[in-house]
Amino acid sequence: MINPYFSDLKDIIKERDISKIVVFHTDHFEPWKGSDSDSLNYTLNLLKKFKTSTSKYDHSKNLSLFYKIPINYSNKPINLKENRYKVDGEEFFFSNEYYTNFDLALIKPVMNLLSKDTLHEFHLHIHHEHFTNSSYYKFPKSKNDSKRLKLFLKILRKRLDLEIEQKINNYCFIHGCWALNASDKSVCNIEDEISILMQNNIIGDFTFPAGRYKCDPELKEPFTIIPIRKERSYDSINSDPTKINRIPKIKDRRRFLIWNQALSYADCSLDYRSKIKDFTFFYPKTRIKRWLQKGYKLNNILFIKTHSHSFDQQYYECFPHEHNKVIELHNILQEFCIKNAIELEYKTVNEVIRDLYKIDKNLETYLTKLEFIDDNFQLFKKYNIEQNINIKSQIKPSKISKKKLLSRYNNSPIIEDLDLYNQYIIDLFFKTKQLKIEKLTNYFKKRINNNVFFSKYDIDILKYLLSIPKLNSVSITEIGPGLGSLSLLLSLFKFEVYSVENNKTNFEYFSFLAKHCKVVFNKDLKLTLYHGLFPLQKAKLSSTRNFLISTNVISTATKNLQESILNEFENYTDIIIMISRFGINRDDILSKSMLQDLIIEKSFILVSEISANLIHFRKI
C-alpha cells in the first residue's frame, strides 16, 4: 500500500523537479570543557564514544566538524606558559599551539583517530567575543581586534594540523554566536572579518541560517562576495553578492562563499534541547516536508544543511545524531527516496563544495585561484556597483519643479526613484492640511516622523517581484494596505495593483496620496482602491498570474474572517504573506507552521522566504 504521506511528498519533488537529495551536517564541535585532568579524561572518553556512535548511521558517518580548538589567552603573561604569541605593541597574549591547558600529547592520539579512522572532516569554529570588543568582553578595550583575530586564526590552524597530523589547505568557518562580520555588535565588531578569514585559507562560511535571525543574509541561498570593510558586508551591494552559477560583476578578484538556505535555523537544527523551540523536531514527517519545500535546489539537486552542538553538556548521554527522532527522520527520508527513485547522499562540506564546482565551472577559480585584494573601495567605481539603498534622501522634492520630477522618474535608477517617492510623500504629510499626523496610529506616526514611508518589507517585496523573470501579465491585490505604502510603491514601478482597505482614515489618506502620486509621477498609474473588508469586498482578477499580498492584517474583523480569506486564496496563483501577522499575532513556531500547512493544503507550494516571516507560495 502506498503511504499517502509519500504521495504528498512526491508532488513536491515533481513540482520542484528534484532527482537527487544531498544532506550534509555541520557540527559546532566544542568538546573541551574545564581545565583539570578529570575534565580532560572525561572529554577524551566522550570523543571515543562519539567516534563509535557516529559510525553506526548513514546520516552521521561523514560529519563536518567545525572545531573550537583549545587556545588560551590572557593579558597577564604569568597566566600562560612559555612561547606566547601577541600582537605587536600590546600586552595581550595567546598561548602557543603546543602549550594550553589541554596537553597535546593526550589530545593528539584521540583526535588523530577521529580524523583518520572516520570519514569526518575538520573545519574551524571560533568564538572570539571574549577577547575582542563585545558585551562579553573581559579585557580593557583595544584597537587591535582585527589583528588579534588574524593572529588567533594562525595559531588555531597550526594547532589543528598538530592534533590530526594533517595539513588542511582550505577550511570553512562557522562563527561563534553566529555574528559574522559584525552582524550582531553585542558579539562581534570586526567589520573586516571575512577578509581576515580569507587571508587564513578559509574559502567559505557555513554559519547560516543563524540562531540569531537578525544575522541572516538577505539572500536565502548560497552566494559569493568580495571582501569589503563594512558591517554585515555580505548584504552590501558593494560586496557584489552573486548567487551560485551566476556571473558576478567583479570577476577578477578572489571571492568568498556564504552558505544560506530558505530553511530556518529551527528547520535544520538537530539540537533536541535547543532554547529555540521547534515542534517539528518531534514530527519528522513534517520536517521532511519542509526540507523538500524550502531546501536549496541547484539544477536537479536539493541540498539540505543540518547542524547541532553535539558536545553541549546536555547531550553527553545521547548525541543529537543518535536521538530516536533524528534516526526516524533519516529512515523516513531514505525510505521515501528508495520508493521514488530519488538518489540520496550524505556528504561533507568539502564534498558539497566540489558538487558546486561541477555545476558552476568558475566557482573554484573564484574561491581559490584569483588574486586576493583587501578592502579597496576605489574599485567599485570601475565596476559601476551602485551604493546601498538609503531611504533618507538628501533631495527635497518639494523644491524641484514638476517637470524635473517627471524627468527624473523617466530616467533615474531604482535607488533614486525610491528616495524621490519617499521624500515627496513625507513632504505631503508635513505640508498639507488634509493629512493630519495626529490621527494616525502610533506605528504610522513613528514612521512618518522618522522620514520613512516605505518600510523594509515594502522594499523587500518590490526587489523580490522585480527579480522574478518574465513577470509580465500580472496583477497584484493587497489586503489591509494601511496607508498604502506597498501598493503605491508597486504601482509606481509599473505593476497593476488593487488594494482593499477597511479602516476609514487609512483609506482616505491612501486615496489622497494615490491621487497626488498620479498627478506628479504618472497619470497612468495602475492603482485601484476598494473600501471594505476582504473577501467581503473583492478585487478584480484580470491577469494570467494574480498575486495576493498580506503583510500586516490583524484586527478583530479579520480574525473572524481568517477561514474565508484562506478559501479566497484558491482564486490566486501566488500568495505573499506575513505568516506572523495574519488574522492574529503568531509569535511561536508552532502557530506559524500551522498557518503554512493550511496554505499548503490549498494546493500551494512554498517558493521562497523573501525575508523573516514573509513567505511566497505558488499554486501547484
C-alpha positions in Angstrom: 0.0 0.0 0.0 1.3 3.4 -1.0 1.9 5.7 2.0 -0.4 8.7 1.4 2.2 10.9 3.0 4.7 9.8 0.5 2.3 10.7 -2.3 2.1 14.2 -0.9 5.9 14.5 -0.9 6.1 13.1 -4.4 4.1 16.0 -5.6 6.6 18.4 -4.1 9.5 16.5 -5.8 7.7 16.6 -9.1 6.9 20.3 -8.8 10.5 21.3 -7.9 12.0 18.8 -10.4 14.3 17.1 -7.9 16.1 13.9 -8.8 18.8 13.9 -6.1 19.0 14.9 -2.4 22.2 15.8 -0.6 22.2 16.1 3.1 25.3 17.4 5.0 25.8 18.1 8.7 27.8 21.0 10.2 28.6 20.3 13.8 29.5 23.2 16.2 32.2 20.9 17.6 33.2 22.1 21.0 34.5 19.1 23.1 36.8 20.8 25.6 35.2 21.9 28.9 37.1 22.7 32.1 40.9 22.5 32.5 41.5 19.9 35.2 42.7 16.3 34.5 39.3 14.8 35.4 37.5 17.0 32.8 40.2 16.3 30.2 39.9 12.5 30.7 36.1 12.6 30.6 36.2 14.5 27.3 38.7 12.1 25.8 36.3 9.2 26.7 33.4 11.1 25.2 35.4 11.6 22.0 35.9 7.9 21.7 32.2 7.3 22.3 31.4 9.9 19.6 33.7 8.2 17.1 32.0 4.8 17.7 28.4 6.1 17.7 28.8 8.2 14.5 29.9 5.1 12.6 26.5 3.4 13.2 24.3 5.5 11.0 24.5 6.7 7.4 23.5 10.2 8.4 26.4 10.5 10.8 29.3 8.7 9.2 30.8 11.7 7.5 30.1 14.8 9.6 31.8 18.2 9.0 33.2 19.1 12.4 33.6 22.8 12.8 36.1 22.6 15.7 36.6 25.1 18.5 40.3 24.4 19.1 41.7 24.9 22.6 43.9 28.0 22.6 44.1 30.2 25.7 44.5 34.0 26.0 45.2 36.5 28.8 46.5 40.0 29.5 48.8 38.6 32.1 51.9 36.7 30.8 52.2 34.7 34.0 48.9 33.0 33.2 50.3 31.4 30.1 53.2 29.1 29.6 56.3 29.9 27.5 56.5 30.8 23.8 53.4 33.0 23.9 52.1 35.0 20.9 51.0 38.6 21.0 50.0 41.5 18.7 52.9 44.0 18.4 52.5 46.9 20.8 50.1 45.4 23.3 50.3 43.3 26.4 47.7 40.7 25.5 48.8 37.1 24.9 47.7 33.9 23.2 49.1 30.5 24.1 51.5 28.8 21.8 49.9 25.9 19.7 51.9 23.5 21.8 51.0 24.9 25.3 47.4 25.1 26.5 45.5 23.6 29.5 44.9 20.6 27.3 48.1 18.6 26.9 48.8 18.0 23.2 50.3 14.6 23.9 47.0 13.4 25.4 44.7 15.0 22.9 46.6 14.1 19.8 46.0 10.3 19.7 42.3 10.6 20.1 41.8 13.5 17.6 44.1 11.7 15.2 41.9 8.6 15.3 38.8 10.7 14.9 40.3 12.2 11.8 41.9 9.1 10.2 39.6 6.2 11.2 36.4 8.0 10.2 35.1 9.9 7.2 34.6 13.1 9.2 36.4 16.3 8.1 37.6 19.3 10.1 36.9 23.0 9.7 37.1 26.0 12.1 34.6 27.3 14.6 35.7 30.4 16.5 34.2 32.3 19.5 36.2 35.5 19.7 33.7 37.5 21.8 35.8 37.2 25.0 38.9 38.8 23.6 37.5 41.3 21.0 35.0 44.1 21.7 31.6 42.8 22.6 29.1 42.6 25.5 31.1 39.5 26.7 34.5 41.3 26.6 36.7 40.6 29.7 39.6 42.9 29.0 40.3 46.6 28.5 39.2 47.9 25.1 41.7 47.5 22.3 42.0 48.9 18.8 43.6 45.7 17.7 40.6 43.4 17.4 41.3 42.6 13.7 45.0 41.9 14.4 44.1 39.7 17.4 41.7 37.6 15.3 44.2 37.3 12.5 46.9 36.0 14.9 44.4 33.7 16.7 43.4 32.1 13.4 47.1 31.4 12.5 47.6 29.7 15.9 44.4 27.6 15.5 45.5 26.3 12.1 48.9 25.3 13.5 47.3 23.5 16.4 44.7 21.6 14.3 47.5 20.4 12.0 49.3 19.0 15.1 46.3 17.3 16.6 45.2 15.5 13.5 48.6 15.2 11.7 47.1 16.6 8.5 47.8 19.8 6.7 44.5 21.4 5.5 44.8 23.7 2.6 41.3 25.2 2.5 39.0 25.4 5.5 35.4 26.6 6.0 34.1 28.5 9.0 31.2 28.9 11.5 31.1 32.0 13.6 30.5 31.6 17.4 27.1 33.1 18.3 26.5 33.5 14.5 27.5 37.1 14.3 29.6 37.0 11.2 31.3 40.3 10.1 29.8 42.5 12.8 26.2 41.4 12.1 25.4 41.4 15.8 27.6 44.0 17.6 26.8 42.5 21.0 29.1 39.7 19.9 31.3 40.9 17.0 32.5 44.3 15.9 35.1 43.2 13.3 34.0 44.7 10.0 36.9 43.2 8.0 36.3 39.7 9.4 35.7 38.0 6.1 38.9 39.5 4.7 40.8 38.1 7.7 39.2 34.6 7.2 40.3 34.7 3.5 43.9 35.5 4.5 43.9 32.4 6.6 42.9 29.9 3.9 39.2 30.0 4.7 37.1 29.9 1.5 33.6 29.8 2.8 31.2 30.4 5.7 28.5 27.9 6.9 27.2 30.0 9.8 23.7 30.5 8.4 20.8 30.2 8.9 21.6 31.6 12.3 20.3 31.1 15.8 20.2 34.9 15.9 17.8 35.5 13.0 18.9 39.2 12.6 22.3 38.0 11.4 20.9 36.0 8.4 21.8 37.3 4.9 19.1 38.7 2.7 19.9 36.1 0.0 18.3 32.8 1.1 20.7 30.6 -0.9 24.5 30.2 -1.3 26.3 33.1 -2.9 29.8 34.6 -3.2 31.1 38.1 -2.4 34.3 40.1 -2.5 35.7 41.2 0.9 34.9 44.7 1.9 35.3 46.5 5.2 31.6 47.0 6.3 29.2 45.8 9.0 27.5 42.7 7.7 29.2 43.2 4.4 27.6 40.1 2.8 24.3 42.2 2.5 26.1 45.2 0.9 25.7 45.7 -2.9 29.4 46.8 -2.8 30.5 43.3 -2.0 28.8 42.2 -5.2 26.7 39.3 -3.8 26.3 36.8 -6.6 24.3 33.5 -6.5 26.0 30.3 -7.4 26.1 29.5 -11.1 25.7 33.3 -11.9 28.4 35.5 -13.4 29.4 38.2 -10.9 30.1 41.8 -11.9 33.5 41.6 -10.3 35.2 38.6 -11.9 38.9 39.3 -11.4 39.2 39.1 -7.6 39.1 36.2 -5.2 35.7 35.7 -3.7 34.2 34.2 -0.5 31.4 31.7 -0.3 28.4 32.3 2.1 26.1 29.4 2.5 22.5 30.2 3.4 19.2 28.5 2.7 15.5 29.3 2.9 15.2 26.7 5.7 15.1 28.4 9.1 17.6 27.7 11.9 14.9 25.5 13.6 14.2 23.7 10.4 17.7 22.4 10.1 18.7 22.1 13.8 19.2 18.7 15.4 19.6 20.2 18.8 16.7 18.4 20.5 17.1 20.5 23.7 17.7 23.9 22.0 16.2 27.0 23.5 14.8 27.7 20.0 11.7 25.5 20.3 10.6 23.8 17.1 7.7 21.4 17.3 8.7 19.8 14.0 11.7 18.2 15.7 9.3 15.7 17.2 7.4 15.3 13.9 10.0 14.0 11.4 7.5 13.8 8.5 6.6 17.5 8.9 10.3 18.4 8.9 11.0 16.3 5.7 8.1 18.1 4.0 9.7 21.5 4.9 13.1 20.3 3.7 11.6 19.3 0.3 9.7 22.6 0.0 12.3 25.0 1.2 15.7 23.3 0.7 18.2 24.9 -1.7 17.9 23.4 -5.2 20.6 23.8 -7.8 19.8 22.2 -11.1 18.0 18.9 -10.1 19.9 18.6 -6.7 18.3 19.5 -3.4 20.9 20.5 -0.7 20.0 20.3 3.0 22.4 21.6 5.6 21.8 20.5 9.2 23.6 21.5 12.3 23.9 20.7 16.0 26.1 21.3 19.1 27.0 17.7 19.7 29.3 18.4 22.7 27.0 20.6 24.6 26.9 19.1 28.0 23.2 18.4 27.8 23.9 15.8 25.0 26.6 13.8 26.8 24.1 10.9 27.4 22.8 11.0 23.8 24.4 12.8 21.0 22.0 14.5 18.6 22.7 12.1 15.7 21.7 9.1 17.8 18.4 10.6 19.1 15.5 8.4 18.2 13.7 11.2 16.3 16.8 12.0 14.3 17.2 8.4 13.4 13.5 8.2 12.5 13.8 11.4 10.4 16.6 9.9 8.2 14.9 6.5 8.0 11.7 8.1 6.6 13.8 10.2 4.2 15.7 7.1 3.0 12.5 5.1 2.5 10.9 7.8 0.6 13.9 8.2 -1.7 14.1 4.5 -2.4 10.4 4.2 -3.2 10.6 7.2 -5.6 13.9 6.5 -7.3 15.4 9.7 -5.7 19.2 9.5 -5.2 20.1 10.3 -1.6 23.7 11.0 -0.5 25.2 12.1 2.8 28.2 14.3 2.2 30.7 16.6 3.9 31.0 20.3 3.4 34.1 19.8 1.1 32.1 17.3 -1.0 29.2 19.7 -1.3 31.6 22.4 -2.5 33.1 20.0 -5.1 29.5 19.4 -6.3 29.0 23.2 -6.6 32.3 23.3 -8.6 31.0 20.8 -11.1 27.8 22.9 -11.7 29.4 26.4 -11.5 32.6 25.9 -13.6 34.0 29.3 -12.4 33.4 28.8 -8.7 36.7 27.0 -7.9 38.7 29.8 -9.6 36.7 32.5 -7.7 37.3 30.8 -4.3 40.9 29.6 -4.6 42.8 30.9 -7.6 42.2 34.6 -8.1 44.3 37.3 -6.5 43.2 38.3 -3.0 42.6 42.1 -2.8 41.7 43.6 0.5 39.2 46.4 1.0 39.7 48.9 -1.8 36.6 51.0 -2.4 38.1 52.7 -5.4 37.5 49.5 -7.4 33.7 49.9 -7.1 33.6 52.9 -9.4 35.3 50.8 -12.1 32.6 48.2 -11.9 29.6 50.6 -11.6 28.4 48.9 -8.4 25.6 51.0 -7.0 25.5 52.2 -3.4 23.2 50.6 -0.9 19.6 51.8 -0.8 19.2 54.8 1.6 15.7 55.8 2.2 16.6 59.1 3.8 17.4 61.2 0.8 19.2 64.5 0.7 16.9 65.6 -2.1 13.8 67.7 -1.2 11.3 67.1 -4.0 9.1 70.0 -2.8 11.8 72.3 -4.1 12.0 70.6 -7.6 9.7 71.5 -10.4 7.1 69.0 -11.6 8.9 68.9 -15.0 12.2 68.0 -13.3 10.4 65.3 -11.1 9.0 63.7 -14.2 12.3 63.8 -16.0 14.0 62.1 -13.0 11.2 59.5 -12.9 11.7 58.6 -16.5 15.5 58.3 -16.4 16.8 57.6 -13.0 17.7 54.2 -11.5 15.5 52.5 -8.8 17.5 53.9 -5.9 17.0 57.5 -6.9 13.3 56.8 -7.5 12.8 55.3 -4.0 14.4 58.3 -2.5 12.3 60.6 -4.6 9.0 58.9 -3.9 9.7 58.5 -0.2 10.6 62.2 0.4 7.7 63.5 -1.7 5.1 61.6 0.2 6.7 62.5 3.6 6.5 66.2 2.5 2.8 65.8 1.8 2.2 64.8 5.4 4.0 67.8 6.8 2.9 70.4 4.2 -0.8 69.6 3.5 -3.7 70.2 5.9 -5.6 67.1 4.7 -3.1 64.7 6.2 -3.2 65.1 10.0 -0.5 63.0 11.6 -2.2 63.0 15.0 -5.0 60.9 13.5 -2.6 58.1 12.7 -1.8 55.1 14.8 1.5 55.2 16.8 3.1 52.8 14.2 2.4 55.1 11.3 3.2 58.3 13.4 6.7 56.9 14.2 7.4 56.0 10.5 6.4 59.5 9.2 8.3 61.3 12.0 11.4 59.2 11.1 11.1 60.2 7.5 10.4 56.6 6.4 7.2 56.0 4.4 8.3 52.8 2.6 9.1 50.0 5.1 11.8 47.4 4.8 9.2 44.8 3.9 7.8 47.1 1.1 11.3 47.3 -0.4 12.0 43.6 0.1 8.8 42.7 -1.8 9.5 45.2 -4.6 13.0 43.8 -5.1 11.7 40.3 -5.0 9.0 40.8 -7.6 11.4 42.7 -9.9 13.8 39.7 -9.6 11.2 37.2 -10.9 11.9 36.6 -14.6 9.1 37.0 -17.2 6.7 38.5 -14.7 4.7 40.4 -17.4 1.0 39.7 -17.3 0.4 40.0 -13.6 -2.0 41.8 -11.2 -1.4 42.3 -7.5 -4.0 42.5 -4.8 -3.0 43.8 -1.4 -5.4 43.3 1.6 -5.1 45.7 4.5 -2.6 48.1 2.9 -2.9 50.7 5.7 -1.6 54.0 4.3 -0.9 52.1 1.0 2.9 52.3 1.1 3.4 48.9 -0.6 0.6 49.3 -3.1 1.8 52.8 -4.1 5.4 51.6 -4.4 4.5 48.7 -6.7 2.2 50.8 -8.9 5.0 53.4 -9.2 7.2 50.6 -10.6 4.5 49.8 -13.2 2.7 46.9 -11.6 -1.1 46.7 -11.8 -2.3 46.9 -8.2 -5.6 46.5 -6.4 -5.9 47.4 -2.7 -8.7 46.6 -0.2 -8.6 48.7 3.0 -11.3 48.7 5.7 -10.1 51.4 8.0 -11.8 54.7 7.0 -8.9 57.1 8.0 -6.3 54.9 6.3 -8.4 54.6 3.2 -8.9 58.4 2.9 -5.2 59.1 3.4 -4.3 56.4 0.9 -6.7 57.8 -1.6 -5.2 61.3 -1.2 -1.6 60.0 -1.6 -2.5 58.0 -4.7 -4.2 61.0 -6.3 -1.1 63.2 -5.8 1.3 60.5 -7.0 -0.8 60.1 -10.2 -0.6 63.8 -10.8 3.1 64.2 -10.1 4.7 61.0 -11.2 2.5 59.0 -13.6 -1.1 59.9 -14.7 -1.5 56.3 -15.9 -0.8 54.7 -12.5 -2.5 51.3 -12.5 -3.8 51.5 -8.9 -7.4 50.8 -7.9 -8.6 51.2 -4.3 -11.5 49.4 -2.6 -13.1 50.4 0.8 -14.2 47.4 2.8 -13.2 44.1 4.3 -11.6 41.4 2.2 -13.0 39.0 1.0 -16.4 40.6 1.5 -15.1 43.3 -0.7 -13.2 41.6 -3.5 -10.7 43.0 -6.0 -10.6 42.4 -9.7 -8.7 39.4 -11.2 -7.6 40.4 -14.6 -4.3 38.6 -15.4 -3.0 35.2 -16.1 -1.0 35.4 -12.9 -2.6 37.0 -9.8 -0.7 37.8 -6.6 -2.4 38.3 -3.3 -0.3 40.1 -0.7 -1.0 40.2 3.1 1.8 41.7 5.2 0.1 43.1 8.4 -3.6 42.0 8.7 -4.6 41.7 12.3 -7.8 43.0 13.7 -11.0 41.7 15.3 -12.7 41.7 12.0 -10.0 39.8 10.0 -9.6 37.4 12.9 -13.2 36.3 12.3 -12.7 36.1 8.6 -9.5 34.0 8.5 -11.2 31.0 7.1 -13.0 33.0 4.4 -9.7 34.7 3.4 -7.9 31.4 3.2 -10.6 30.0 1.0 -10.3 33.0 -1.3 -6.6 32.2 -1.7 -7.6 29.5 -4.2 -8.6 32.2 -6.7 -4.9 33.4 -6.9 -1.9 31.9 -8.5 0.6 33.3 -5.9 0.4 34.3 -2.2 2.9 36.6 -0.4 2.0 36.5 3.3 3.5 37.7 6.6 2.8 34.5 8.5 3.5 36.1 11.8 0.7 38.7 11.4 -2.3 37.2 9.7 -5.6 37.4 11.5 -3.7 37.2 14.8 -0.2 37.7 16.0 1.7 34.4 15.6 4.9 34.7 17.6 5.7 31.0 18.1 7.0 28.5 15.6 4.0 26.1 16.1 1.3 28.7 15.1 3.3 29.9 12.1 3.9 26.4 11.0 0.2 25.5 11.3 -0.7 28.5 9.1 1.9 27.4 6.5 0.4 23.9 6.4 -3.1 25.4 6.0 -1.9 27.3 2.9 -0.1 24.3 1.5 -3.3 22.3 1.9 -4.9 24.7 -0.6 -2.6 23.2 -3.3 0.2 25.8 -2.8 3.9 25.1 -2.6 6.4 27.2 -0.7 8.6 29.0 -3.2 10.8 31.3 -1.1 11.2 33.1 2.2 11.6 36.7 1.0 12.6 37.9 4.4 11.9 36.9 8.0 8.3 35.6 8.2 7.5 36.9 4.7 6.8 33.9 2.5 5.9 33.4 -1.2 3.6 30.5 -2.0 2.6 29.5 -5.5 -0.3 27.3 -6.6 0.8 23.8 -7.8 
